Amino acid sequence: MNYKIIYLFLFLTVSLFPQKIADKIVAVVDNEIILQSELDFQTNLLASQRKLDPTDPELKKKVLNSMIEDKLVYAQSDIDSIKISESEINQRIDYQINVFTQQYGSLEKVEQVYGMSISKIKRELRDDVKKNLMVQKLQQKKFGDVNATRREVEDFYYQFKDSLGIIPEKVNIAHIYRDPEASKETIKKYYKFAEDVKDSILKGADFAIMAKKYSEDPGSAANGGDLGFVKKGVFYSQFEAAAFALKVGEISQIIETPVGLHIIQLLEKRGESIHTRHILIKIQKGEGADFKAINFLNSVRDSIVRFDRDFKEMAKTYSKDDNSSNFGGDLGTFYLNQLDKSTLDIVTKLGVGEISFPKRFEFGKGNYGYHIVLLKERIPQHSADLIIDYSELAKLASEYKKQKKYEQWIQDLKSNIYWKING
C-alpha cells in the first residue's frame, strides 16, 4: 500500500468541486464508477505532496489501482452489511468542517471557497463520508488485530537486514514538570471577570459575540467559540465532565482546566459525542509564578543529586504532568528529530544519568511550564539490531504482515467482484 491514499480528505475534497460535463469513466467497480476528473485530481495531489511528475503514466496507473482497491473494499463492506451510525457520520462530517475551517480561517471563507453554504457542504459530503467509514471499519475488522509473532519479527529482520539501513541516535528520557501557579488573589480576579462575562450572557448577550470579543482560544474564538462535535476523551477531563452533564442550551459554571477558565454551552448531544462552544479566559500567572516554579524544581533536583532521592518517586510525588507522573516521569524513547528544540538542546548537553536544571517547556500557543529532564539512556546511531530495536522491528514486521494479507485479500476481491478498466 505504498501508494495507498488517505481517502477521507481526497475523496471529500474532490466531491465538493463540480465535475466536467463530459467526464470520462475510466473504471467500473461493482456499482461504482471512477471518473477521469477524480483520477486526475488524486494523481495531481499525490504528485504535489511527494514531488513527483503528475504526467508519469506509472504514477497514474498506481493511483488508479489504489482507487480500484478502495472501491472493491467498499463493495465488500456493502456485501458484509457493515453498519455506520448516523452519529459516526455526523461526527466525521463535523470534524471535516473543522479541518476546512482551520485551513481557510473561518466558516464564511469555507463557504466562499466551495461556493455553497455549510449545510449544503455537509449534504454533499455525507455519501462519501459514509462510504469511507464503511471501508475503514471493514479494514479494521480484517486487519486491526494482525500482529507479527516473535518468530515473524526475527524472520523479517534477517530477510531485510541489509535494507533496513542505519538507525539514528535515540534517547530515553524522563522529567518532572511544574506549572507556574498564579496567586490566589490573581485567580480570584480572573474568576470574577469570567463570572461577569457569563452573567452578561445570561442577561441576553449573544454567546458567539462574547466569545469573539473575550475568548482566548485561537482555534474557536473567530467562530463564536464553536468546537463542533467531539467524542468523549478528547477534552480535558474537567471540561468534559461539565459539558456532558449539561442539558442542551444550558451554560456551565466557570470550569477550570490547565489552560484556563471556561464558560461552556452544550449545543447538541449525540450518544458519546457532544457539540459545544466555549469562552476561554486564560489566567496570567504573574511575575513571581515562574520564579516559584523554577525554585521548586531546583530544590527537587537538589534532593535527587545531593541527597540521593529516587527520581521516580520524586516524579510520582511532585510532577504535575498527569501523563507521566504515575510512571515515574518516564517519557519513553525518542529519535532526536522527534524532540522539540528545547528538549533536544537539554539532552544534547546531558550525560547518561544526569539531570538538567529547570528549563521552560512550551506546549501549544501561550501554554508553558518548567521541567527538569533525566537522560536515562543514549543509544548511538547503529545498524538495525534485533535486540536494541525490537519494538520498532515488531511494528515494521506487523505492517509487512498486514500488507501481505491485504494484497492477498484484494486479489480475492478481484476474483469475486466485477471490475473493469476502460480503454
C-alpha positions in Angstrom: 0.0 0.0 0.0 2.9 2.4 -0.7 0.6 4.5 -2.9 -2.5 3.9 -0.8 -4.0 7.4 -0.4 -5.7 8.7 2.7 -9.1 8.7 1.1 -11.0 10.7 3.5 -9.5 14.1 2.7 -9.0 13.4 -1.0 -12.4 12.0 -1.8 -14.2 14.5 0.4 -12.4 17.4 -1.2 -12.9 16.3 -4.8 -16.6 15.7 -4.1 -17.1 19.4 -3.4 -15.9 20.5 -6.8 -18.1 20.3 -9.9 -17.3 17.5 -12.4 -16.7 18.2 -16.0 -19.9 17.9 -18.1 -18.4 15.3 -20.4 -16.3 13.4 -17.8 -14.9 10.1 -18.9 -15.5 6.9 -17.0 -12.0 5.3 -16.5 -13.1 2.3 -14.4 -16.1 0.5 -13.1 -16.1 -1.5 -9.8 -19.3 -3.3 -8.9 -21.9 -0.5 -9.0 -19.4 2.3 -8.6 -17.5 4.3 -11.2 -14.2 6.2 -11.3 -14.2 9.4 -13.3 -11.2 10.8 -15.2 -11.5 14.0 -13.2 -11.3 12.1 -9.9 -8.2 10.2 -11.2 -6.5 13.4 -12.4 -7.3 15.2 -9.1 -5.8 12.5 -6.9 -2.8 12.0 -9.2 -2.0 15.7 -9.1 -2.5 15.9 -5.4 -0.2 12.9 -4.7 2.4 14.2 -7.1 2.3 17.6 -5.4 2.7 16.0 -1.9 5.6 13.7 -2.9 7.2 16.0 -5.6 6.5 13.5 -8.4 5.8 14.1 -12.1 1.9 14.0 -12.4 2.2 13.1 -16.1 4.1 9.9 -15.3 2.0 7.0 -16.7 3.2 4.7 -13.9 2.1 7.1 -11.2 -1.4 7.4 -12.7 -1.6 3.6 -13.0 -0.7 3.1 -9.4 -3.2 5.8 -8.3 -5.9 4.2 -10.4 -5.2 0.8 -8.9 -5.4 2.3 -5.4 -8.7 3.8 -6.2 -10.0 0.5 -7.6 -8.9 -1.2 -4.4 -10.8 1.3 -2.3 -14.0 0.7 -4.4 -13.5 -3.1 -4.1 -13.3 -2.8 -0.3 -16.4 -0.6 -0.2 -18.3 -3.1 -2.3 -17.3 -5.9 0.1 -18.3 -3.8 3.1 -21.7 -3.4 1.5 -21.9 -7.2 1.0 -20.9 -7.7 4.6 -23.6 -5.3 5.7 -21.1 -3.1 7.6 -23.2 -0.6 9.6 -22.3 3.0 10.2 -24.4 5.0 12.6 -25.7 8.5 12.0 -23.7 9.7 14.9 -20.5 8.4 13.4 -21.3 10.1 10.0 -22.2 13.4 11.7 -19.1 13.4 13.8 -16.8 12.8 10.8 -18.6 15.5 8.8 -18.2 17.9 11.7 -14.6 17.0 12.0 -14.1 17.6 8.3 -15.8 21.0 8.5 -13.5 21.9 11.4 -10.5 20.9 9.2 -11.7 23.2 6.4 -12.3 26.0 8.9 -8.7 25.7 10.3 -7.4 25.6 6.7 -9.3 28.6 5.4 -9.7 30.7 8.6 -13.5 30.8 9.1 -16.8 29.2 8.1 -17.6 32.1 5.9 -14.3 31.6 4.0 -15.1 27.9 3.6 -18.4 28.8 2.0 -16.7 31.2 -0.4 -14.1 28.6 -1.4 -16.6 25.9 -2.2 -19.4 28.2 -3.4 -22.1 26.7 -1.2 -23.5 27.0 2.3 -22.1 24.9 5.2 -25.3 23.0 5.3 -25.0 22.1 1.6 -21.3 21.2 2.0 -22.4 18.7 4.8 -25.0 17.2 2.5 -22.5 16.9 -0.3 -20.0 15.2 2.0 -22.5 12.7 3.5 -22.4 9.9 1.0 -18.6 9.8 0.6 -18.2 10.0 4.4 -20.4 7.0 4.9 -18.5 5.0 2.2 -15.2 5.9 3.7 -16.2 4.9 7.2 -17.5 1.6 5.9 -14.1 1.0 4.2 -12.2 1.9 7.3 -14.4 -0.3 9.6 -14.1 -3.3 7.3 -10.3 -2.9 7.1 -10.0 -2.6 10.8 -12.2 -5.7 11.3 -10.0 -7.7 8.9 -6.5 -6.4 9.8 -6.8 -4.5 13.1 -5.6 -7.4 15.2 -2.9 -8.6 12.8 0.5 -8.6 14.6 3.7 -10.3 13.9 4.8 -13.1 16.2 8.3 -13.1 17.6 9.4 -15.7 15.0 8.0 -13.5 12.3 9.8 -10.4 13.6 13.1 -12.4 13.6 12.4 -13.7 10.0 11.6 -10.1 8.9 14.8 -8.8 10.4 17.0 -11.4 8.8 15.2 -11.1 5.4 15.5 -7.3 5.3 18.5 -6.7 7.5 20.7 -5.3 4.7 18.0 -2.8 3.5 16.9 -1.5 7.0 19.8 1.0 6.9 21.2 3.0 9.8 19.1 3.6 12.9 19.5 7.2 14.1 20.6 8.1 17.6 17.8 7.6 20.2 17.4 8.8 23.8 15.3 7.5 26.7 14.2 10.4 29.0 12.1 11.2 32.0 11.1 14.5 33.5 9.5 16.3 36.5 7.2 19.1 35.4 5.7 22.0 37.2 3.2 24.7 36.2 3.8 28.3 37.2 0.9 28.8 39.7 -0.9 32.2 39.9 -1.5 33.6 43.4 -4.9 33.2 45.0 -5.6 36.9 44.5 -4.8 36.6 40.8 -7.0 33.6 40.3 -9.9 35.3 42.2 -9.6 38.3 39.8 -9.9 36.2 36.7 -12.8 34.2 38.2 -14.6 37.4 38.8 -14.1 38.5 35.2 -15.3 35.1 33.9 -18.4 35.4 36.1 -19.1 38.9 34.7 -18.9 37.6 31.1 -21.2 34.7 32.0 -23.7 37.0 33.7 -23.9 39.2 30.6 -24.8 36.1 28.5 -27.5 35.0 31.0 -28.9 38.5 30.8 -29.2 38.3 27.0 -25.8 39.0 25.5 -25.1 36.8 22.4 -22.7 33.9 23.3 -21.0 34.0 19.9 -20.3 37.7 20.0 -19.0 37.5 23.6 -16.7 34.6 22.5 -15.3 36.6 19.6 -14.7 39.5 22.0 -13.3 37.8 25.0 -12.3 34.2 24.3 -8.5 33.5 24.2 -8.9 30.2 22.3 -7.4 31.0 18.9 -8.9 27.9 17.3 -12.5 28.7 18.1 -12.9 32.4 19.1 -13.4 33.5 15.5 -16.2 31.0 15.1 -18.1 32.2 18.2 -16.4 29.6 20.4 -17.8 26.7 18.4 -15.9 23.5 19.0 -18.0 21.2 16.7 -18.9 17.6 17.5 -16.3 15.8 19.6 -16.2 12.3 21.1 -15.6 11.6 24.8 -11.9 11.5 25.7 -10.7 14.5 23.6 -11.2 17.4 26.0 -9.6 18.0 29.4 -11.4 15.8 32.0 -12.7 18.8 33.9 -14.2 20.3 30.7 -15.7 17.0 29.6 -17.3 16.2 32.9 -19.0 19.6 33.0 -20.0 19.6 29.3 -21.6 16.1 29.4 -23.6 17.0 32.5 -25.3 20.0 30.8 -28.7 20.0 29.2 -28.9 21.2 25.6 -28.8 25.0 25.6 -27.6 25.2 29.2 -24.5 27.2 30.2 -22.0 25.8 32.7 -20.5 27.2 35.8 -16.9 28.5 35.4 -14.8 25.5 34.8 -11.0 25.5 35.4 -8.6 23.3 33.3 -4.8 23.5 32.8 -5.3 26.1 30.1 -7.6 28.5 31.9 -11.3 29.2 32.8 -14.1 28.1 30.5 -17.7 29.1 30.1 -19.3 26.2 28.2 -22.6 25.8 26.4 -23.9 22.5 25.2 -25.5 22.9 21.7 -26.2 19.2 20.8 -25.6 15.7 22.1 -25.5 12.5 20.1 -24.6 9.4 22.1 -21.0 9.7 23.2 -20.4 12.9 21.1 -21.2 16.5 22.1 -21.4 19.8 20.2 -20.2 22.6 22.4 -19.0 26.2 22.3 -16.9 27.9 24.9 -15.2 31.1 26.0 -11.7 30.6 27.3 -10.2 33.1 29.7 -6.5 32.4 30.4 -5.1 33.1 33.8 -2.0 35.2 33.5 0.3 33.8 36.2 2.1 37.0 37.3 5.8 37.7 37.6 6.5 35.7 40.7 4.9 32.4 39.4 7.8 31.4 37.1 10.3 32.1 39.8 8.5 29.9 42.3 8.2 27.0 39.8 11.9 27.2 39.0 12.9 27.4 42.6 10.8 24.4 43.5 12.3 22.3 40.7 15.8 23.3 41.8 15.0 22.0 45.3 13.7 18.8 43.8 16.8 18.4 41.7 19.0 19.1 44.7 17.2 16.4 46.7 17.9 13.8 44.0 21.5 14.8 43.1 22.8 15.7 46.5 20.7 13.5 48.8 20.2 10.5 46.6 16.4 10.7 46.5 14.8 8.4 43.9 13.9 10.3 40.6 10.9 8.0 40.0 9.4 8.6 43.5 10.0 12.3 43.3 8.2 12.4 39.9 5.3 10.5 41.3 5.0 12.9 44.2 5.8 16.3 42.7 5.4 16.2 38.9 2.3 17.9 37.5 2.4 16.0 34.2 -0.5 13.6 34.6 0.6 11.6 31.6 3.9 10.6 33.0 4.0 11.2 36.8 2.4 7.8 37.6 5.2 6.2 35.6 8.0 7.9 37.5 8.2 10.7 34.9 9.1 8.3 32.1 8.5 9.9 28.6 9.8 7.0 26.6 12.4 6.6 23.8 12.7 9.2 21.0 14.8 9.8 17.9 16.5 13.1 18.2 14.4 14.6 15.4 11.2 13.8 17.3 12.2 16.1 20.2 11.2 19.8 20.4 14.1 22.3 20.1 14.2 23.0 23.8 14.3 19.3 24.9 16.8 18.5 22.2 19.1 21.2 23.5 18.8 19.8 27.0 19.6 16.1 26.1 22.4 17.1 23.8 24.3 18.5 26.8 23.5 15.7 29.3 25.4 12.6 30.0 23.5 9.3 30.8 22.2 9.5 34.4 22.5 13.3 34.6 19.6 15.7 35.3 19.2 19.1 33.8 18.5 22.3 35.6 14.9 23.7 35.2 14.1 24.7 31.6 11.0 26.3 30.1 8.7 23.8 28.3 6.1 25.1 25.9 3.1 23.1 24.7 0.6 24.9 22.5 0.3 28.7 22.0 0.8 30.5 25.2 0.9 27.4 27.4 4.1 26.6 29.2 5.7 25.3 32.4 9.2 24.2 33.6 10.8 20.8 33.9 13.9 19.0 34.9 15.0 16.2 32.5 16.7 12.9 33.3 18.7 11.3 30.5 18.1 7.6 31.2 19.8 6.1 28.2 21.5 7.2 25.0 21.6 4.8 22.1 24.1 5.8 19.4 23.5 5.6 15.7 23.8 2.0 14.7 22.8 -0.7 12.2 19.4 -2.2 13.0 19.7 -4.6 15.9 17.2 -7.3 16.7 17.5 -6.8 20.5 18.0 -3.0 20.7 15.4 -2.1 18.1 13.0 -5.0 18.7 9.9 -2.7 19.3 10.5 -0.8 16.1 11.2 -4.0 14.1 8.0 -5.6 15.5 6.0 -2.6 14.2 7.6 -2.9 10.8 7.1 -6.7 10.7 3.4 -6.3 11.7 2.9 -3.7 8.9 4.6 -6.0 6.4 2.4 -8.9 7.5 -0.8 -6.7 7.2 0.4 -5.6 3.8 0.8 -9.2 2.5 -2.6 -10.2 3.9 -4.2 -7.1 2.4 -2.7 -7.8 -1.1 -4.0 -11.4 -1.0 -7.4 -10.2 0.1 -7.6 -7.6 -2.7 -6.8 -10.4 -5.2 -9.6 -12.5 -3.7 -12.0 -9.5 -4.0 -10.9 -9.0 -7.7 -11.9 -12.6 -8.3 -15.3 -12.2 -6.7 -16.4 -8.7 -7.5 -16.9 -7.2 -11.0 -14.4 -4.6 -12.0 -13.1 -3.2 -15.3 -10.7 -0.5 -16.5 -11.9 1.2 -19.6 -9.5 1.8 -22.5 
